[in-house]
Amino acid sequence: WPLANFVMGCPKDLVLGEDMADLDWLNTGLMLCRIASPWIQSLWDKVWEQTPETFHQGEFWDQSALCSRLAKWGEFSPEVLGGKKTEAPPGKVPWFSWQGGPRVRETQHLRVLDAGGTQSNNPRYARFAFHAAGMKDKLRSCQHILELGTVEMNPWGWPLLERQLWASERRVKFVEEWTGQQQPAILKAESPKELSLLKMSESELGSCQVEMMDKVPSLAADPPPATRPFGRKCQARLWEAARYAVGYPPAMHSALQSMSLDRCWQGFWRPWGDGAKAQVPTPKLPSALAPLLSDETFAAWSCRISPPNAEL
């Protein structure tokens, strides 16, 4: 993820992530500042000069100082500051994404992204940058992360396992070897960008709820799950399901955070069905797909989100 992706099309003066704990609303471990902005040019002097001296002494109070000034200037109204509750009334929607709030929050001058999407102190959930927050020996922590090869790959991602064949199953190269019929016709057309799972999950549609199942199909002879959740289904937001499928699970989701091979959760989402058509705009499809443009056809389309090792 290039740095430009965080600011592309963003007119805000400061882009940063939410805090990884509910001590402050913002985390100052990774920030992108628009240096030509007069607001940014005067920000840090004001934060230092107008902040109570209490915030000058603490090891981790830089973000508390920033949040206190932004609150005083009316940028936002945090419910917690420096680990203490403020007098601000609770909002209708949680601030933190890991408490059910939106993935992206914006104010007049800020764009605030979810912790996992920007920086996190748990390398398993860090989709962009590892932030050694709260770690006493930061150099040793970073060296260990480098030795694991995280700069070039995600060592905590899904392993690529070859599916085992049943005793009565055999591999076939062509469809006619199995059915005795000709191969079915395959319609080839360029994939519309609007249908990109990444594009949809990183947009406002990312907050759409997706039903997740850990075994498809579920058989009557299957034993009940031995770990939480004890049901076969759970709910996740689209952006959480998408990151889970590519190997960066949401840190605070009770079911998806573990990435266990014993329970590979799969998401099933109908973008234009189940009353969701108003949320998801109908994409402009290539002319080759014109026969599929009817409302009834779109309502039947479904998006399956699954990790590499999910059972079909």
Residue pairs with C-beta under 8 A, 6 or more apart in sequence:
1 127
1 128
3 32
6 15
6 32
6 113
6 118
7 15
7 32
7 34
10 111
12 34
12 106
12 109
12 110
12 111
13 33
13 34
13 37
13 39
13 40
13 43
13 109
13 110
14 31
14 32
14 33
14 34
14 40
14 43
14 109
14 110
14 111
15 31
15 32
15 110
15 111
15 113
16 26
16 27
16 28
16 30
16 31
16 32
16 110
16 111
16 112
16 113
16 118
17 26
17 27
17 29
17 30
17 112
17 113
17 114
17 115
17 117
17 118
17 119
18 25
18 26
18 27
18 95
18 96
18 97
18 105
18 112
18 113
18 114
18 115
19 25
19 26
19 27
19 63
19 96
19 115
20 27
20 115
20 120
20 121
20 131
20 133
22 80
22 96
22 99
23 64
23 80
23 82
23 83
24 63
24 64
24 67
24 78
24 80
24 81
24 82
24 83
25 67
25 76
25 78
25 79
25 80
25 95
25 96
25 112
26 63
26 66
26 67
26 70
26 110
26 112
27 63
27 115
27 119
27 131
27 133
28 62
28 63
28 66
29 119
29 131
29 133
30 118
30 119
30 129
30 131
33 40
34 40
35 41
37 109
39 109
46 69
47 65
47 66
47 69
48 56
48 65
50 69
50 72
51 65
51 68
51 69
52 68
54 61
55 61
55 62
55 64
55 65
55 68
55 82
56 65
58 64
60 133
61 82
64 81
64 82
64 83
67 78
67 81
67 82
68 81
68 82
70 76
70 107
70 110
71 77
71 78
71 81
71 86
71 88
75 107
75 108
75 109
75 110
76 107
76 110
77 86
77 88
78 86
78 88
78 95
79 85
79 86
79 88
79 90
79 91
79 95
80 86
93 100
93 101
93 102
94 100
94 101
95 101
95 105
97 103
97 114
97 115
97 116
98 114
98 115
98 250
98 251
98 252
99 252
102 207
103 113
103 114
103 117
103 202
103 206
103 207
103 237
103 239
104 111
104 112
104 113
104 114
105 111
105 112
106 112
115 125
115 251
116 125
116 126
116 127
116 243
116 248
116 250
116 251
117 127
117 128
118 127
118 128
118 129
119 126
119 128
119 129
119 130
119 131
120 126
120 127
120 129
120 130
120 131
120 251
121 130
121 131
121 132
121 133
121 134
121 135
122 251
123 130
123 145
123 148
123 150
123 156
124 156
124 249
125 248
125 249
125 250
125 251
125 257
127 243
127 248
130 142
130 145
130 150
132 138
132 141
132 142
135 141
148 155
149 155
154 247
154 248
156 247
156 259
157 246
157 247
157 248
158 247
158 259
158 307
158 308
158 309
159 261
159 309
160 308
160 309
161 261
161 308
161 309
165 171
172 178
174 183
175 181
175 182
175 183
175 184
176 182
176 183
187 288
187 289
188 288
189 285
189 286
189 288
189 289
190 286
192 283
192 284
192 285
192 286
193 199
194 200
194 281
194 283
194 284
195 283
197 242
197 303
197 305
198 242
200 206
200 238
200 271
200 280
201 238
201 239
201 241
201 242
201 243
202 239
205 238
205 271
205 279
205 280
206 237
206 238
206 239
206 242
207 237
207 238
207 239
208 237
208 238
208 269
208 276
208 279
208 280
209 235
209 236
209 237
209 238
210 235
210 236
210 237
210 238
210 241
210 267
210 268
210 269
210 305
211 233
211 234
211 235
211 267
211 268
211 269
212 233
212 234
212 235
212 236
212 241
212 255
212 256
212 265
212 266
212 267
213 232
213 233
213 265
213 266
213 268
214 225
214 232
214 233
214 255
214 263
214 264
214 265
214 266
215 222
215 232
215 263
215 311
216 266
216 310
216 311
216 312
218 232
224 230
225 231
225 232
225 263
227 260
227 262
227 263
228 254
228 255
229 254
229 255
234 254
234 255
234 256
234 265
236 244
236 250
236 253
236 255
236 256
236 265
236 267
238 267
238 269
240 249
240 250
240 253
240 256
241 256
241 265
241 267
241 269
241 305
242 305
243 249
243 250
244 250
244 253
244 256
244 259
244 265
244 305
244 307
245 267
245 305
245 306
245 307
247 259
247 307
249 256
249 257
249 258
249 259
250 256
250 257
251 257
255 263
255 265
256 265
259 307
261 309
264 306
264 307
264 309
264 310
264 311
265 306
265 307
265 310
266 304
266 305
266 306
266 307
266 310
267 303
267 304
267 305
267 306
268 302
268 303
268 304
268 305
269 302
269 303
269 305
270 276
270 299
270 300
270 301
270 302
270 303
271 277
271 279
271 280
271 301
271 303
272 280
272 282
272 295
272 298
272 299
272 301
273 298
273 299
273 300
273 301
273 302
277 295
277 298
277 299
282 293
282 298
285 292
285 293
292 298
